[in-house]
Amino acid sequence: MRWGVFKDEKKDSNATWRMGYGVDFVLAHNYTSDFFVQQLYMDLGYKNIIISAGAKERPANLKNNELSTGSQTFGINARPVPEIRFEVPDYISLFGGKKLFSIRAHIGYGMLTDGAWEETFANKSRSHYAKNVLYHSKSGFLKIGNENIFPLTFEGGLEMAGTFGGRYYSGDGYSRNLYQGIGDFADILFGLSSDPGEGDYKNTKGNTVGSWLLSINYHGKGWKARAYYDHYFEDHSGLFYKYMDYDGLYGLELNIPNNSVVNNVVYEYVYTKYQSGSIYHDETSTIPDKIGGQDNYYNHNLYAGWQHWGMAMGNPLFLSPLYNKDKKLAFESNRFVAHHVGISGNPTQSLHYRMLFTFSKQFGTYLQPLEDIKYQRSFLAELNYSPERMFRRNMRGWSVGAAFAFDRGSYIGKNTGFQITLRRNGFFSL
């Protein structure tokens, strides 16, 4: 059961100062918690800038959030991390009123809330974990073109995030403090310094991840198409494309709003096998050459990887540690190839549906490859009915939904699920 109260700060769009907020509670069964706060935040807007404080679900950049598998850095798969965030959420023009060059950006700092859960889960398999972990996020995007002037536009940008500070706990009882002072906040922002205890082979502070994103959009008359790319990286060699590779999420989207039966189609191809290569070597006094490889996506030697409450904070095709049968707090198969298709439509004014299908081949990791390639198929069908009137009664704000999903394959096995949803948006009146 889920209950929430929200106000979008854009409701005060005519005011110089605007305020929004959200409170979202969840009652769950057979999950990490029986009761938890999914969202709790407040937004304060001034002109083009928003200051946001709290845990808030945010849409993925340059993706169809209903049909896509999700972004590889800032996905929509895990519980949101509480943070204080400064952002320009909508594009603002750089040069004059034609809006041929526009930018948007954000920067934020926060803290993970799953330290106690990590400890409980990791102790089942003697995995390493960390508590009181700090969080940093930032992004910047550039849009070239204006669809009101010319139908072709380009969007591109960088998403980066990291976890830092806190206290590290090994699986054998050893621990050490990773927070070194206020300077850590600048180090994680600019990719400086290193974590304590790294010895001669130093890396940048914390667990830094990111993605380069690109979208090419064509705005036709009554339709829209785009091709997009999401290239994930784990370190600075990936940030500056030191090693050219094919890893990434490649997507195509077609939007036909006037076609009620099928008005959105998405296809995505995800490839993560290369990871800068199979060989890794730090420079030494005898062999000065450094080879960057085995990026080991979403995993880290000090932190519990790119996860929050056991769920991947990026793309859900990286199977979340929460589902590991051996209870290891790690991503056990980050090398895979996947095909994904999503379709949605509105056959009637009050009826909406979507269907998702994903096929993947899993290879494990470089350090622990699977003995045999594992295959997995996943399917979801969802239908929502939102009538304006029923039995002469005003039903505006009410909706009922049904969903059916299954997994079949040799990786996560056979799973089948059903969901019935009754939703009321607005204020209840007696």
Protein Blocks (a to p, Z undefined) as FASTA:
>chain_A
ZZdddddfklmmmpmbdcdddddddddehifbfbdcfbacddddehjbccdedjddddde
hiafklmgbdfklcckbccddddddddfbacdfehjkopaccdddddddddfklmmmmmm
mmmnopacdehiacddddddddedjfklpmcdcdddddddddeehjdddfeopacdfbfb
jklmmmmmnopajdehkljmccdehjdddddddddddddehiacddddddddfbfklmno
magcfbdcdddddddfklmklmcdcdddddfklnnpabdcdddfklmcccdehkogoiaf
kbgbjaeehiafbdfklccfklpmnlpacdfblcdcdddddddddfbfkbccdddddddd
debjfklccfbdcdddddddddddddfbgghiafehiacdddddddedjknopadddddd
dddedjddZZ
